[in-house]
Amino acid sequence: HCDAVETCRAAGQEILGACRDFLGRQPVLRVEGFSPEGHQGLAPRFTYIPGILTFIMRELLKNSFRATLDITPDEELER
């Protein structure tokens, strides 16, 4: 089973590093997981190939981070 939160968090950290390396700055990333009602504390897990989810998240975050950095002045980014 795939831990969706951890998979997304790892992809996000990878893309944040790329932002720092190539653009010299990075947006803020917060990954949260929510479980179905009555299952508090359980990370969302499902049968899925983690590599595919990682690829999708990397592409989504690269585009999102770039758009965010293009329109956000440095002083508005958290350090």
Buried (B, 14 or more C-beta within 10 A) or exposed (E): EBBBBBBBBBBBEBBBEBBEEEEEEBBEBEBEBEEEEEEEEEEBBEEEEBEEBBEEBBEBBBEBBBEBBEEEEEEEEEE
